[in-house]
Structures are given as structure tokens and as C-alpha cells.
């Protein structure tokens, strides 16, 4: 996914993003705004939170295969050979197929806004949601730019957690990055707050890169520059984890994987633009007591930042050579 980086308003070419990102990482220094946000996060009260156990909480609601998968992936975050193996797989095979299937169409902007990718702190990316592959493209771009953290992004439980085939696809496509599951069935939906708290716990512990969609589900109309209402779950994760949050706008990806791959290799597919922005400043929202109102306000602030990047992408796309 890798065009080279220029300024946020200039289009990159597809072959030199990784090298340029690494050079940027060596030269990058925090701006005053980033320093203020970092200091605010550090000053925020970091109340200890216990790690939720979805297996135990869902003992009477989840199927045997769901419990087995949850137990296995949950344990994979413990230091050891399995965690190292999955990190290695995500950095190599996991990003390589995405990169090669989009590299002729992908253009990346705003890489200078990114915090250091190789530090111990966790990073959360928030993105608009129009394609199944939005976060795949984002993470593959950053892995090629030096990201070494364990990658996770929540996924619907249907198929990925209630079938052997879903377990296999999760492993082959993402090396089990699709975690934790979000449940849509009414009898299991009560587990979703605990699933979000699990994500917050992982982020708070450090060494994790997570991706979330504030809209909660894909927007399926023809207008990429407007969004569905912000969902408070994203705000809950941010409020609990207090990590750096980076907005990104993605436009041009399809939902048909064979067509997407074919369009990349014959170079006739629509261009894919990925625009990163500076870390989001949430003001005093992180200092307030957690509540649905606060969580929604945080999620809405995320969508505002993504919307600003969408307008920048519109200008970039309009100025691109035809």
C-alpha cells in the first residue's frame, strides 16, 4: 500500500513509502500540539482496570468453538513464542499480500503526522468505513513503515468466531488481528462492553496497534465524504485506554476482493487514497468521568477529524493528473 510520502496535499508514488517513512521516523520531532496532547494523556488519571474474561462471562451464552477461539487468542497476548510468531506473521505475510494487491493504485498522504511507530506505547487509529479492507490497507502501510506492535481490530463474531472456517480465515488473512469479537445476536450482545474493555486493556498495557471505525458499520451509499452517526463504543475504548489516537481517511477501496486485485494488476481500478492526520486533541473529555455522553462526544470528535481529512482527500483527488 505504499506510495511514497510527500506533504499531505501532494500525491505520492507507489514504490517508496516504506523507505521514506523510515527516514521520516529518524527525523521526526513532535510538534507543540502533539506534545500538548501527549502531556494531557500522561496527566490523565490512569485508574487500574482489571482485564475482562470474555470466556468466563460468556460461559452460558457462547458456543464451544467461540469459547475455544476466545481462550486461545486471549492467551496469545501473553509474552512467549506464540505472541512473537503472530507478530512476525503480521509483519511479513500479513502485510505483504495486502501491499502487493493494492500497490499500483495506492497513494498515501500525511505520514509526517504519525507518532513514532517503533516505541512501546500503544497507538489507536480511527478510520471511516466503506470497505471490508480499510484497516488492512492502513496497517499494511504502517507495517512497511516500521510498525512493530501487535495488531488488532474488532470484528463481527458471526463467521469469524462461530465457525472453523472463520477461525482459518482470521489466521490466514490477518494472523488473528481480528480481535476481539463484537456480537450482534441479542443474547450475546451483553458481552460487547466487556469486549471493548478487553481492547482498552490491551491498549493500556502497551505494545498494541488497534484500528476502529467510529461509525460502527460500513456506510454503503455513493458519498464517501459523509458518515453514519458516531457510536459511543469507540469513545469508551479511548476513554479507558488514554492512548494516542490518529485519524485516517480512506477512499477508493472496493468490497469485491477479486475485482480489487484485478484492478490493481491491470492498473484500471480506482485510485486508493489514504490520508493521515495529526493525533486528535480531545481537550478535557478524557478528564471527565466516563458516561455515554462523554463516550459519544469522543467518538464525534474522531469523526470530525476524519471528515477534515476527507475534505483534504477530495482536494488531492481533484488535483491528481487524469
Long-range contacts (C-beta under 8 A, 24 or more apart in sequence): 1-98, 1-99, 1-102, 1-103, 1-106, 1-108, 1-137, 1-138, 1-140, 1-141, 1-144, 1-272, 1-274, 2-99, 2-103, 2-106, 2-108, 2-140, 2-141, 2-144, 3-106, 3-107, 3-108, 4-108, 5-108, 5-109, 5-110, 5-111, 5-112, 6-109, 7-109, 7-112, 8-109, 8-110, 8-112, 8-113, 8-275, 8-276, 8-277, 8-312, 9-109, 9-312, 9-315, 9-316, 9-319, 10-109, 10-316, 11-107, 11-109, 11-316, 11-319, 11-320, 12-107, 12-108, 12-109, 13-107, 14-103, 14-104, 14-105, 14-106, 14-107, 15-103, 17-108, 17-111, 17-141, 17-144, 17-145, 18-144, 18-145, 20-111, 21-111, 21-114, 21-117, 21-144, 21-145, 21-146, 22-145, 22-146, 24-111, 24-112, 24-114, 25-116, 25-117, 25-118, 25-145, 25-146, 28-112, 28-114, 28-116, 30-115, 31-278, 33-278, 33-281, 34-115, 34-278, 34-279, 36-281, 37-244, 37-279, 37-280, 37-281, 38-244, 38-279, 40-281, 40-282, 40-286, 41-242, 41-243, 41-244, 41-286, 44-242, 44-286, 44-287, 45-287, 46-204, 46-242, 49-197, 49-200, 49-201, 49-204, 49-240, 50-201, 51-198, 51-201, 52-194, 52-195, 52-197, 52-198, 52-201, 54-180, 54-191, 54-194, 54-195, 54-198, 57-191, 57-194, 58-188, 58-191, 61-187, 61-188, 61-190, 61-191, 62-188, 62-191, 63-162, 65-161, 65-162, 65-163, 65-164, 65-167, 66-157, 66-161, 66-162, 66-181, 69-161, 69-167, 70-161, 70-180, 70-181, 73-176, 73-179, 74-198, 76-176, 77-150, 77-202, 83-150, 86-150, 86-175, 86-176, 87-148, 87-149, 87-150, 89-175, 90-139, 90-143, 90-150, 90-151, 90-174, 90-175, 90-177, 91-143, 91-147, 91-148, 93-175, 94-140, 94-143, 94-151, 94-173, 94-174, 94-175, 94-177, 95-139, 95-140, 95-143, 95-144, 98-133, 98-136, 98-137, 98-139, 98-140, 99-140, 99-144, 101-260, 101-261, 101-264, 102-137, 102-140, 102-253, 102-260, 102-264, 102-272, 103-264, 104-264, 104-265, 104-267, 105-252, 105-263, 105-264, 105-267, 105-269, 105-270, 105-271, 105-272, 106-137, 106-141, 106-271, 106-272, 106-274, 107-271, 107-272, 107-273, 107-274, 107-316, 107-320, 108-141, 108-274, 108-276, 109-273, 109-274, 109-275, 109-276, 109-312, 109-313, 109-316, 110-275, 110-276, 110-277, 110-309, 110-312, 111-145, 111-276, 113-246, 113-276, 113-277, 113-278, 113-279, 114-142, 114-145, 114-246, 114-276, 115-244, 115-246, 115-279, 117-142, 117-145, 117-146, 117-147, 117-148, 117-149, 118-146, 118-147, 118-148, 120-206, 120-207, 121-206, 121-243, 121-244, 122-149, 122-202, 122-203, 122-204, 122-205, 122-206, 122-207, 122-208, 122-209, 122-210, 122-241, 122-243, 122-244, 123-149, 123-208, 123-209, 123-210, 123-243, 123-244, 123-246, 124-203, 124-209, 124-210, 124-211, 124-212, 124-237, 124-238, 124-241, 124-243, 124-244, 124-245, 124-246, 125-209, 125-210, 125-211, 125-212, 125-245, 125-246, 125-247, 125-248, 126-211, 126-212, 126-213, 126-214, 126-234, 126-245, 126-246, 126-247, 126-248, 126-280, 126-302, 126-305, 126-306, 127-211, 127-212, 127-213, 127-247, 127-248, 127-249, 127-250, 127-306, 128-213, 128-215, 128-219, 128-224, 128-227, 128-249, 128-250, 128-251, 128-306, 128-310, 129-213, 129-215, 129-216, 129-217, 129-218, 129-219, 130-218, 130-219, 130-220, 130-224, 130-250, 130-251, 130-253, 131-218, 131-250, 131-253, 131-254, 131-255, 132-218, 132-255, 132-257, 133-253, 133-255, 133-257, 133-260, 134-213, 134-250, 134-253, 135-211, 135-213, 136-173, 136-174, 137-250, 137-253, 137-272, 137-274, 138-211, 138-248, 138-250, 138-274, 139-177, 139-209, 139-211, 141-274, 142-209, 147-209, 149-207, 149-208, 149-209, 150-202, 150-207, 150-208, 150-209, 151-177, 151-208, 151-209, 151-210, 151-211, 152-177, 152-178, 152-179, 152-180, 152-199, 152-202, 152-208, 152-209, 152-210, 152-211, 153-177, 153-178, 153-179, 153-210, 153-211, 153-212, 154-178, 154-179, 154-180, 154-181, 154-182, 154-195, 154-196, 154-199, 154-212, 155-179, 155-181, 155-182, 156-181, 156-182, 156-184, 157-181, 157-182, 157-183, 157-184, 157-188, 158-184, 192-233, 193-236, 196-233, 196-236, 196-237, 196-240, 197-236, 197-240, 199-237, 199-241, 200-236, 200-237, 200-240, 200-241, 201-240, 201-241, 203-237, 203-241, 203-243, 204-240, 204-241, 204-242, 204-243, 210-237, 212-237, 214-299, 214-300, 214-302, 214-303, 214-306, 215-303, 218-255, 224-251, 224-310, 225-307, 225-310, 225-311, 225-314, 227-303, 227-306, 227-307, 230-296, 230-299, 230-300, 230-302, 230-303, 231-296, 231-299, 232-292, 232-295, 232-296, 232-299, 233-295, 233-299, 234-295, 234-298, 234-299, 234-302, 235-294, 235-295, 235-296, 235-297, 235-298, 235-299, 235-302, 236-290, 236-295, 238-282, 238-286, 238-298, 238-302, 239-285, 239-286, 239-290, 239-294, 239-295, 239-298, 240-290, 242-286, 244-279, 245-279, 245-280, 245-282, 245-302, 246-276, 246-277, 246-278, 246-279, 246-280, 247-276, 247-277, 247-280, 247-302, 247-305, 247-306, 247-308, 247-309, 248-274, 248-275, 248-276, 248-277, 248-306, 248-309, 249-273, 249-274, 249-275, 249-277, 249-306, 249-309, 249-310, 249-312, 249-313, 250-274, 250-275, 251-310, 251-313, 251-317, 271-317, 271-320, 273-313, 273-316, 273-317, 275-309, 275-310, 275-312, 275-313, 275-316, 276-309, 277-305, 277-306, 277-308, 277-309, 280-305
